[in-house]
Amino acid sequence: MQSGATPLATPNTVNVTYRQFAGDQTNAIDGAGSPFFVDAGTSANFDATSTRSDAQERWVADDTTGDGVPDPPTRPITLKDTQVIAVFFHQVRPRVLLSGTNSSSTVSCSKRKLFGRDNLPANLFGTFQEFSDVRSQLAFSATSSGSPILAAEGVREFTVQKGLNVTVQYVVQPRQDLSTLVASVTRLPADGSTPVAITVTIRDSAGNPVGGIDPTRVQVYPSDTDGVRVTAPTVPTDTTGRLVFVATRNIPGSIDFTGTLDGQSIASQVSVEFLQIMRVPLPVSGLYMVSFPITPEDSHAAFLNMDVTPKPPQVARLTDGTATYVYFQANQPNAALNIAPGRGFFVNTQTPGSAQLTGQWSTGPTFNFQMSPVGFHQVGNPQTDHTMLWRLADFEVFQGGIGQGLLNTAAAQVLVDPVGWAFNGQGYEMVADPIMPGTEGLRSEIGVFEGFFWHASQDGVGVVYTPNSGRGRAALPISPSNCGFSIAATVGERTSTVVLGARPLATRAAAAPPSPTGPEAVSLAVVTPEGGRAAADWVGQPISQPVTWTLAATTAQPGQSVTLSWARLGRQLPAGYQVRLRDLQSGRATLLNTHSSYAFRSGAVGSEQRFEVTVVPRAGHGLQVLGFQPAAGRARAMSFAVQLSGEAEVSLPVSSLTGRPVAQTRPVTATGSTTLAWNGLDSAGRKVPAGVYQVTLLARNAAGESVRVVRVVTLR
């Protein structure tokens, strides 16, 4: 037979051992080929090796049957085998570093040729170094088959050359469905400058952070771009896989932030509430009772940051239902001082300033005041832009969650006082519905950012406030069953007020609450039959008989000049009604209808000076003129028969018909029936000429009541 070899280079040979003439024979076949005879039916053994081979390069012989299966080294020789050709493959061992792969995140290789045939290794990682045919190709998969998923960067296919030494850089493939967004804060001021950090954490398929991600591959989007500014990072993700975007907004409202990675949506999103900024003015130095209709993130920090002097500010709040104040301490947060809509606080400043807060503003058409337990509650106007009108029909009262009616009903007023107490910087002012008898001229509203006190008489009480509810508010006309008046006690600039009267519903309101700065300069209260103190007292039946109240005036310093005053009695009481004031210490009496004030000096500190105030209906006046009849005497002298209902001091002023004074008799005390005389002389002791004159009977009793009756007389 004829044997040939097709070496790729010389001097590569392959040895063939065969049977010839019944004996073994070995020939070396090279590229030129070699004819030889063999015995029929014997076999030839090819050593299938190269005469040149080392650790990185070799020649390997194979046949050309082309069946894809390496031929066995021993082949039978038949008569038809007329030629055997050995084909040499030049192979090298290239070194390829699969950088980034590991045993749990492998890649695969395709197009690798060995002996001219595909040979596809799987699960490659680290360094790939196996023999391959020269000029065949190595193609590594784009991504790993494990977890985390890796992706190759740059060229992934190489032609095998001698000395091939390359690196295929594999990096962790980020997953948008496993990446996350987190906001540094969920609520912040909508001031256009306070930032929120939106941190995007890029993770791989195993949930581990991925470093080195170009920031341009990641985007963050707000759900509403109005007033929003987002600043993107400029450096790749660090070892924690994070990119930090910074957002600000100058318009309040809630914003959802979403993100994309390589244009694909990141699974998570975050919501950020940009909060409205509230500035509560404190325009002068001094003591304020204020309300902050907002829920800040941190009440303690909000007080610390107030723009006032001193810092920290002096803040106090009455503990609900008690007479105990809680005071702000810079180093000790206290839940009792938490700011919230509808809560009131005292703030004392030495210089003008303001309180700037951010948080959740009070919204909604109604507001719920929690008024439990029994006692005073320091509350405030929950509205951010409207005064709180004190209208009883705007307050609906509940107890234990069960409605008890509006505050203008008897059932509700048993639970909650129908009046409030505001603070004017000097002292408390009663706040009442103008339809309540006797409240004319008193305060009837609570300003924006203003606090006030409200008194609950039973536990478990809540009040739902509906501004401008539109429910009925018509005032009843003045009558014996709907009338009243106020009396104020004043020391310097400090004033305390009580209201007395009658209305269909008997109501008594608690006296003013305690002050955080100590005793009030002056306190005026109604002494109740039980010995308690009240600021208002309306009897529940018509005043058809005299009604008397006892008042107690208390001052913080002895020897103070105290003035009791009242006004507009004629507009608040039925016609003809009289009001008497009697000082129980001095016995002095004053008729309020004819006087506007009464002054006295305070006693020892804390001592009370008491007064009786009596309303006398028209039919019950104590002093009346029952008769006044003139009679002519001698020499133009005249006498007058007078009949009085009681003892009084009387006099007879005489005037012309035009009102010019003519004469005045000396005052005398008269009781019952009395005769008074005018001698017909003028004030200079001269006889008056004949003519027509007016003679007036003036009578005034010890209670301060006075009456006058005029008669016209003719002197002849």
Phi, psi and omega in degrees: 000170178247129180243136179224154177234146178240080181286152176278341175197153179264160007265042181292135178224166173229135181271136179240124177252132185211173179260127179219123183054044177065016177226154181285143181217139178238130177236146173264123182255130176241199185295338181278346181082167183203115177278144178200161180261145176228158176286138178294140178084000177266186180228158178245140182245116178264132182285346174053038177230166180259150174279000178225119181200139173217192187291336184245353184207143181202161172246131181231131181266149176209165179270186185241026180296335175069018181272003178081358180243128180303135181291149177291153181294338179248128182232138176290148179252122177242172180299332182280342180285092182266344181207138175235124182241128176264130179252128181262132175253128177270119184237147175231162178252091181287155177246118180235121178266116177272083187289129178103343181274158175212180187295340180259358178221076187271166174234174179235166182234138177232169179066013178281129181251133175221121189059031178078004183241156177294137176221109192247094176287150180239165176055055178271145173203163180069238183255127174262123179209087179227154179295141175215154179295138175298138181072007167278182184238150171246123179235114182264144183298151182290328182228163180279164178262358183253201179225130005287156179286131178250151176233136180278140176258144176074208185290135180238003182229130185226142171275131185287123176233162176296133179078017180297123180216099186230166175237127172258110184279115176255132178239157179294133180276117179289153180238120180291332181284346178250355177279161187223158172243138177222136177263141181293327175220155178256348178219133180202164183294143174270063183252003178077359182229329179288121188268154166242132179270120175261104184265121176260122177253116181272127182235156178266189185291344177265001180085008180270148180294150182242120177269164174079013180283127178298130183297338180290346178280349185242137177229148175236133185234134172275149179290337177224120184273355184294114178077005184259138174233127180241124178254125183272154176286163181241357181243154181294170176298144178274193183293343177270001177076021189255143168234134184248117173261146181242128182235145173225162176208145179248013178233129181292153178144169181267135180234134170263131177252128176238166182220164175228151174234117184055037177083355180258141186293133172284139190296318187270162174215166180229150176248136180231129178262114175272116193267147177291147181262131180243128176245115180264114184285142172232077197288341179227161177284153179133195185262129178240148162251113189240164175230137176247095184284062187205154174245100182281167177295320185217104182297320182298314179295325180298318177293319181299327185268006180297138183275070181220167172237133004279169172243132355291157183289161175271112185232139178217153177213135178286127177295133186308129174076007181233179174251023184252131178265143172256131184249142182290134174234130187299328185260011184215092176300145183221123182299335179294343180254019178292133180279137177199153176304138178087004178254148180244153181217151167266133176230128180246127182235154176260342177224156175300152180186209180198166174241117178255124181228155173232146180165200181274116180285154175289126180226170176105157183283345181228167177215142184252115173268124174271120189240040178238140012270193178300140176128191181279145176233128180271107186238189182198166177296118182278354183273144183267346185218008180223144172294155179262102179288133181273092180236117185302329181287350178271355183248122175251128189257139178233152171223123184061029180081000182256128182296135179246004179105178179285162184288354175269014178250157181297318183299320181286322183288344171292333184266321186225137177298143179279003179236158174239175181230113175264168182235126185260015183094339178245319182194185183276147175235131177289138178242125187217162175287130181301340179281349178286130182298136178091358183262006179300131181090348177277168177295145180227016179205158176246127184288168174297135181069018181254141176260168178200169177253147178219142186249129175256137183261349178219164179282164173070026186263139171226150180233124176263120182260123177242100183302137176049052184297337182083000178288157189307135182224015185294133178280142176284148177293155178296131181201171178303335180259004178211083181205163180177173181200163180243150175233133181243139173253130186232134170231113185061241179259003182265136184224143174229137189234144170234156178238134179234144177169195180225146176204167182302331180251120175294126184218138175229129181250140183297152176293168185302149181288170178289152179268147178288347183257008179113189184300146177290151178301323178211142178223126177243129184216157173274130176275117182281161178304333180277357181094000178281185181236138180224156178261340179214144180213111176250123175284155186261020176222160180300146175275088177253348174232158179306136178238132184240136172243150173254128178250147176235124178252127181236137179235157183276342181229146179282157175069021179277146174278116183247133179241125170265132182221160181206166182203158171058036178299324181296339180264349186244352178237153176300154181303137177087350180287141178241151178233126180249140176242127178235124177282112184289346179272315182264341184083356180294145180236145180222137174267115185293337180293331185249356178232157181250351182199167176214130184245148176205169178256136181287154179269214181295158180303128178084352179282153181254142170246126188253152181222152170252131176243122183237129173263124182248118178293167187307315184287350185248019180299139183282329184245123177219148173268112182269341178198143178206094186237124178276155175214137182285144177239199180275149175054047177064008174287153181224149175241157183224125177272116184245134174233121182247158178279347179193182181290138180201159173271128186234154174209166182233092171287138179242137180216165174285173179294339178274356179096004179289127179299139180242309183208163179214121178280158178289141177294140175225159178267129183232147177225131178065233181269130184217150174249127178248153183227148170236128186278002178081009178259152177276188185293339179267002178088014180261150177293136180277149178291161176299149180158191183254132183226158173257129176243124183250131173267117176251126179230136181216127182260180184292337179280358180091001178285144178221148176222158177216142177224134184250136172234146176257126182236156179241126176259131183251000000 
